[in-house]
Amino acid sequence: MAKPLSKSQLAAAIADKVGLTKKQGTQILDLVAELAYKHAKNTFTLPGVGKLVLVNRKARLGRNPKTGETIQIPAKKVVKFRVAKAAKDAILGKK
């Protein structure tokens, strides 16, 4: 299995494609990440890739895997990433 792209490799690829410097490519990636963090509460969408969504989980019963004891898991907020249909089709191929 191939290794995933590092941040510097991704920034270099963006810079080469658009005709910018690697430093500018890194700044673009940092800006996109900053915007995603700032706007995730209201759903942040990367067109063609997916979106970050804030989800409220309900309280539930769970089990301690070590002892088997039933425990109460409190309600909490979590961030989820939902992959766009265009990305699924491009990666997996159309059905």
N, C-alpha and C positions, 0 to 999 in steps of 0.2 A: 504494500500500500504506500502511496506517495505521501511525502511529508506535506503538511499544510503550509500555506504561504505565511511568512513572517510579516510583521508590520512594515519593515523596511523594504521587503520584496514587493509588497502590495503598493507601497508609496512609489517605488521605482517604476512599476508597471503603469500606474496612473500617470506619472510624470512623462514617461516615454510616449504613451498614447496621445496625450494632450499637448505635449511640447513644453512642459514645465521643468523646473529643477526638482531634484529629489526632495529638497527641503520644502518646497511648495506643495509637493505631493503629500508629505508628512503633515503639513499644516491643514490640508484639506481633510485628511483622515481624522485629525484631532478635532476639527470643527464639527464634522459629522457626528463623532462620538459625543461631543459636548452638547450638541443639539438634541441627540437621542436621550441623554440623561435628563436634560432640562424639560423635555416635552413628553416623556414616557407616561406621565400621569394622564395625559389627554390622548394617548395613542400616537406613537411616532411611526410613520410609514416610510420605508425605503422602497420607492416604486420598482416593481419587478423582482424584488427580493423578499420582502415581508414586512411585518410590523411588530413593534413592541407594544404590549398591552398590559395594563395593571389589572390584576384579578384579585377579588376578595374571596379567600377560602373560608368555608364554614368550619366551626368547631366540630370535632368528630372523635370517635373512640378509636384507639389504636392499641397495638400490643408491643410490649418491651420484648425484643427478639431474644434477649438473653434469658429472661426469667419467665416469659409467657404471660406476665401480668398485664391486665387491661389498664390502659392509662387514658386520660383525657388530653387530647391535642387541641390547643386553643386556636381560635380563628386568627388569621393573619393575611396580610397583603403579600402577593408575589408578582414578579414580573415574568411574563411569558413572551416568547417569540413565535409568531404564527407565520409560517412560510407561505409566500404568495403562490397562486396556481401557476403563474408564468415560470417561476423558479422550479417548481416540481416538474412541470412539463419539459423544461430545458435539461434538467438533470436526469430524470427517469425516462424521458421519452413519453410521447402521447400514447394513451391506451386505445 
